[in-house]
Amino acid sequence: MTGTSVVVLGATGFLGRHLCDAFRSAGARVTGVSRGHPGSFAPPSVRRWEHLDPLREPPARLARLLDEVAADTVVNAAGQVWGVTPEQQEAANADLVGRLLDAVAAAPRRPRLVQLGTVHEYGPGTAGRPFAEDHPTAPDTAYGRTKLRATRAVLDAAGTSGVDGVVLRISNVCGAGAPTGSLLGSLAARLAAHRGPGPMEWDLAPATARRDFVDAGDVADAVVACARAPRARVAGRVVNVGSGRAVVVQDVVDRLVELSGVPVRRSAAARPEPGAGPGGSASSAAAWQALDITLARRALEWRPRRDLDDSLRALLAAV
């Protein structure tokens, strides 16, 4: 990808920073877009920063930027998950994509648009049956519903307007920089902050659901592979990106604690895990979710390379 121009929306976010680093490592010229000054969140891999809020600026402003940098690929890693209302999620996850599509369509040189979707668009699953891309969608959270609306907008634009758009539907992401609104990000921060000889009080209820966890670096590699893939393989398609297996969330939590070396004492008074409450939660009530990644192996020539321990160690080291 040497010399390729890539624009990353949400470049200061958890996945955005991994994406910028991966594209730079692949030889691309990276332009980061953020709503405010990137400050300490700015990855050194970004060649140019643009302070732009697509929800407030007209699509023509973003179209001019795409033209100025001769963008070959635009990746939308922007959005809202935790600690916001369903209305805020609607704006950040769905309305923003509509404006982004207008900008891509107006750009003199149309870039490929890679939209990052989520496993939560599928909703509850059946144990032992990973979701393939043609599985019916039935999201049971505001987050899943707003992301599904964005997916449909991208696919519609690809079918009716010829936009070179693809949706990567991603499972639960783990790794360095995971936000503290997430279960693992919150726990890693608590473990890192623990001081004193005594054990840390653990007051979360056991997490018995099974989920598909994928490393942020593997997601970034999949996005780079998508940017490289021939149009005939990916345009107008949904492609799952995950580990392809469901693991018990409590086992992942226990392993993170073990790797941290911090002693933990279980509390009798348990509370729900972070992100499981009302007000824009991304957490589904589904007992089992996993993605079938067969298409990603074939269309992107990609597979996950990092195991869960790698992700958890990176998460702890970054905190």
For each residue, the residues with C-beta under 8 A, 3 or more apart:
1: 4 6 23 26 27 28 224 227 228
2: 26 27 28
3: 27 28 29
4: 1 23 26 27 28 29 72 73 227
5: 28 29 31 69 70 71 72 73
6: 1 23 28 29 30 31 71 72 73 74 75 227
7: 30 31 32 33 65 66 69 71 73 74 75 111
8: 11 16 19 20 23 30 31 32 33 46 74 75 77
9: 16 33 54 74 75 76 77 78 100
10: 13 15 16 33 34 76 77 78 79
11: 8 16 17 19 20 30 32 33 34 38 42 43 46 49 77
12: 16 17 32 34 38 41 42 43
13: 10 16 17 77 78
14: 17 18 173 177 178 179 216
15: 10 18 19 77 116 173 216 219 220
16: 8 9 10 11 12 13 19 20 32 77 78
17: 11 12 13 14 20 21 41 43 177
18: 14 15 21 22 175 176 177 216 217 219 220
19: 8 11 15 16 22 23 75 77 220 223
20: 8 11 16 17 23 24 30 32 43 45 46
21: 17 18 24 25 43 45 220
22: 18 19 25 26 217 220 221 223 224
23: 1 4 6 8 19 20 26 28 30 45 220 224 227
24: 20 21 27 28 30 43 45 46 47
25: 21 22 45
26: 1 2 4 22 23 224
27: 1 2 3 4 24
28: 1 2 3 4 5 6 23 24 73 227
29: 3 4 5 6 47 69
30: 6 7 8 11 20 23 24 45 46 47 48
31: 5 6 7 8 46 47 48 49 50 65 69 71
32: 7 8 11 12 16 20 38 42 43 46 48 49 50
33: 7 8 9 10 11 49 50 52 54 62 65 78
34: 10 11 12 37 38 41 49 50 51 52
35: 51 52 53
36: 51
37: 34 51
38: 11 12 32 34 41 42 46 49
39: 42
40:
41: 12 17 34 38
42: 11 12 32 38 39 46 49
43: 11 12 17 20 21 24 32 46
44:
45: 20 21 23 24 25 30
46: 8 11 20 24 30 31 32 38 42 43 49
47: 24 29 30 31
48: 30 31 32 69
49: 11 31 32 33 34 38 42 46
50: 31 32 33 34 65
51: 34 35 36 37
52: 33 34 35 57 61 62 65
53: 35 56 57
54: 9 33 57 59 62 78 96 99 100 103
55: 91 92 95 96 99
56: 53
57: 52 53 54 61 62
58: 61
59: 54 62 63 99 100 102 103 106
60: 63 64 103 106
61: 52 57 58 64 65 103
62: 33 52 54 57 59 65 66 99 100 103
63: 59 60 66 67 102 103 104 106 107
64: 60 61 67 68
65: 7 31 33 50 52 61 62 68 69 71
66: 7 62 63 69 71 74 103 104 107 109 111
67: 63 64 70 71 107 108 109
68: 64 65
69: 5 7 29 31 48 65 66
70: 5 67 109
71: 5 6 7 31 65 66 67 74 107 109 111
72: 4 5 6 111 112 227
73: 4 5 6 7 28 111 112 113 114 227
74: 6 7 8 9 66 71 100 104 111 112 113 114
75: 6 7 8 9 19 114 116 223 227
76: 9 10 79 96 97 100 113 114 115 116
77: 8 9 10 11 13 15 16 19 116
78: 9 10 13 16 33 54 92 96
79: 10 76 89 92 93 96 116 147
80: 84 88 89 92 93 280
81: 84 89 143 179 181 182 275 280 282
82: 179 181 182 274 275 280 281 282
83: 181 279 280
84: 80 81 88 89 92 279 280
85: 88 89 279 280
86: 89 90 142 146 280
87: 90 91
88: 80 84 85 91 92 280
89: 79 80 81 84 85 86 92 93 94 142 143 146 280
90: 86 87 93 94 95 142 146 149
91: 55 87 88 94 95 96
92: 55 78 79 80 84 88 89 95 96 146
93: 79 80 89 90 96 97 143 146 147 149 150
94: 89 90 91 97 98 146 147 149 150 153
95: 55 90 91 92 98 99
96: 54 55 76 78 79 91 92 93 99 100 150
97: 76 93 94 100 101 115 149 150 153 154
98: 94 95 101 102 153
99: 54 55 59 62 95 96 102 103
100: 9 54 59 62 74 76 96 97 103 104 113
101: 97 98 104 105 113 153 154 157 161 163 165
102: 59 63 98 99 105 106
103: 54 59 60 61 62 63 66 99 100 106 107
104: 63 66 74 100 101 107 110 111 113 157 163 165
105: 101 102 110 157 161 163
106: 59 60 63 102 103
107: 63 66 67 71 103 104 110 111
108: 67
109: 66 67 70 71
110: 104 105 107 162 163 164
111: 7 66 71 72 73 74 104 107 164
112: 72 73 74 164 165 166 227 231 235
113: 73 74 76 100 101 104 154 163 164 165 166
114: 73 74 75 76 165 166 167 168 223 226 227
115: 76 97 150 151 154 165 166 167 168
116: 15 75 76 77 79 167 168 170 223
117: 121 147 148 150 151 167 168 169 170 238
118: 121 143 144 147 169 170 282
119: 122 131 169 170 171 172 212 240 242 289 291
120: 123 139 141 143 144 147 282 284
121: 117 118 137 139 144 147 148 151 169
122: 119 125 131 135 136 137 138 139 144 169 289
123: 120 137 138 139 140 144 284 286
124: 138 140 284 285 286 287 288 289
125: 122 129 130 131 286 288 289 290
126: 129 288
127: 210 246 287 288
128: 288
129: 125 126
130: 125 212 244 245 246 290 291 292
131: 119 122 125 135 240 289 290 291 292
132: 135 240 292 294 295
133: 169 237 238 239 240 292 295
134:
135: 122 131 132
136: 122
137: 121 122 123 148
138: 122 123 124
139: 120 121 122 123 143 144 145 147 148 284
140: 123 124 144 284 285 286
141: 120 144 145 281 282 283 284
142: 86 89 90 145 146 280 281
143: 81 89 93 118 120 139 146 147 280 281 282
144: 118 120 121 122 123 139 140 141 147 148 282 284
145: 139 141 142 148 149
146: 86 89 90 92 93 94 142 143 149 150
147: 79 93 94 117 118 120 121 139 143 144 150 151
148: 117 121 137 139 144 145 151 152
149: 90 93 94 97 145 146 152 153
150: 93 94 96 97 115 117 146 147 153 154
151: 115 117 121 147 148 154 155 167 169 238
152: 148 149 155 156
153: 94 97 98 101 149 150 156 157
154: 97 101 113 115 150 151 157 158 163 165 166 167
155: 151 152 158 159 165 167 236 238
156: 152 153 159 160
157: 101 104 105 153 154 160 161 163 165
158: 154 155 161 162 163 164 165 166 235 236
159: 155 156 236
160: 156 157
161: 101 105 157 158
162: 110 158
163: 101 104 105 110 113 154 157 158
164: 110 111 112 113 158 231 235
165: 101 104 112 113 114 115 154 155 157 158 235 236
166: 112 113 114 115 154 158 226 234 235 236 237 238 239
167: 114 115 116 117 151 154 155 237 238 239
168: 114 115 116 117 219 222 223 226 238 239 240 241
169: 117 118 119 121 122 133 151 238 239 240 241 291
170: 116 117 118 119 173 214 219 241 242
171: 119 211 212 213 214 240 241 242 243 289 290 291
172: 119 211 212 213 214
173: 14 15 170 178 213 214 215 216 219
174: 178 184 213 214 215 216 252 308 311 312 315
175: 18 178 215 216 217 306 311 314 315
176: 18 216 314 315 317 318
177: 14 17 18 216 315 318
178: 14 173 174 175 182 184 185 188 216 315
179: 14 81 82 182 185
180: 185 186 189 274
181: 81 82 83 185 186 274 275
182: 81 82 178 179 185 186 274 275
183: 186 187 207 249 253 273 274 275
184: 174 178 187 188 252 253 256 312 315
185: 178 179 180 181 182 188 189 315
186: 180 181 182 183 189 190 274
187: 183 184 190 191 204 253 256 257
188: 178 184 185 191 192 256 260 315 316 319
189: 180 185 186 192 193 319
190: 186 187 193 194 200
191: 187 188 194 200 256 257 260 262 316 319
192: 188 189 260 316 319
193: 189 190
194: 190 191 200 262
195:
196:
197:
198: 263
199: 262 263 264 265
200: 190 191 194 262 263 264 265
201: 264 265 267
202: 257 264 265 266 267
203: 267 269 270 271
204: 187 207 253 270 271 272 273
205: 270 271 272 273
206: 250 270
207: 183 204 248 249 250 253 273
208: 248 249 250 287
209: 248 249 286 287 288 289
210: 127 246 247 248 249 287 288 289 290
211: 171 172 246 247 249 252 289 290
212: 119 130 171 172 242 243 244 245 246 247 289 290 291
213: 171 172 173 174 242 243 247 252 308 311
214: 170 171 172 173 174 218 219 241 242 243 304
215: 173 174 175 218 219 304 306 308 310 311 314
216: 14 15 18 173 174 175 176 177 178 219 220 311
217: 18 22 175 220 221 306 314
218: 214 215 221 222 241 304 305 306
219: 15 18 168 170 173 214 215 216 222 223 241
220: 15 18 19 21 22 23 216 217 223 224
221: 22 217 218 224 225 302 305
222: 168 218 219 225 226 241 296 300 302
223: 19 22 75 114 116 168 219 220 226 227
224: 1 22 23 26 220 221 227 228
225: 221 222 228 229 300 301 302
226: 114 166 168 222 223 229 234 239 300
227: 1 4 6 23 28 72 73 75 112 114 223 224
228: 1 224 225
229: 225 226 233 234 299 300 301
230: 233 234
231: 112 164 234 235
232: 235
233: 229 230 237 299 300
234: 166 226 229 230 231 237 239 299 300
235: 112 158 164 165 166 231 232
236: 155 158 159 165 166
237: 133 166 167 233 234 295 299
238: 117 133 151 155 166 167 168 169
239: 133 166 167 168 169 226 234 295 296 299 300
240: 119 131 132 133 168 169 171 291 292 293 295 296
241: 168 169 170 171 214 218 219 222 291 293 296 302
242: 119 170 171 212 213 214 290 291 293 304
243: 171 212 213 214 290 291 293 304 308
244: 130 212 290 291 292 293 304
245: 130 212 290
246: 127 130 210 211 212 288 289 290
247: 210 211 212 213 251 252 308
248: 207 208 209 210 251 252
249: 183 207 208 209 210 211 252 253
250: 206 207 208 253 254
251: 247 248 254 255
252: 174 184 211 213 247 248 249 255 256 308 312
253: 183 184 187 204 207 249 250 256 257
254: 250 251 257 258
255: 251 252 258 259 308 309 312
256: 184 187 188 191 252 253 259 260 312 315 316
257: 187 191 202 253 254 260 262 264
258: 254 255 261
259: 255 256 309 312 313 316
260: 188 191 192 256 257 316
261: 258
262: 191 194 199 200 257
263: 198 199 200
264: 199 200 201 202 257
265: 199 200 201 202
266: 202
267: 201 202 203 270
268:
269: 203
270: 203 204 205 206 267
271: 203 204 205
272: 204 205 276 277
273: 183 204 205 207 276 283
274: 82 180 181 182 183 186
275: 81 82 181 182 183 281 282 283
276: 272 273 281 283
277: 272 281
278: 281
279: 83 84 85
280: 80 81 82 83 84 85 86 88 89 142 143
281: 82 141 142 143 275 276 277 278
282: 81 82 118 120 141 143 144 275
283: 141 273 275 276
284: 120 123 124 139 140 141 144 289
285: 124 140
286: 123 124 125 140 209 289
287: 124 127 208 209 210
288: 124 125 126 127 128 209 210 246
289: 119 122 124 125 131 171 209 210 211 212 246 284 286
290: 125 130 131 171 210 211 212 242 243 244 245 246
291: 119 130 131 169 171 212 240 241 242 243 244
292: 130 131 132 133 240 244 295
293: 240 241 242 243 244 296 297 303 304
294: 132 297 298
295: 132 133 237 239 240 292 298 299
296: 222 239 240 241 293 299 300 302 303
297: 293 294 300 301 302 303
298: 294 295 301
299: 229 233 234 237 239 295 296
300: 222 225 226 229 233 234 239 296 297
301: 225 229 297 298
302: 221 222 225 241 296 297
303: 293 296 297
304: 214 215 218 242 243 244 293
305: 218 221
306: 175 215 217 218 310 311
307: 310 311
308: 174 213 215 243 247 252 255 311 312
309: 255 259 312 313
310: 215 306 307 313 314
311: 174 175 213 215 216 306 307 308 314 315
312: 174 184 252 255 256 259 308 309 315 316
313: 259 309 310 316 317
314: 175 176 215 217 310 311 317 318
315: 174 175 176 177 178 184 185 188 256 311 312 318 319
316: 188 191 192 256 259 260 312 313 319
317: 176 313 314
318: 176 177 314 315
319: 188 189 191 192 315 316
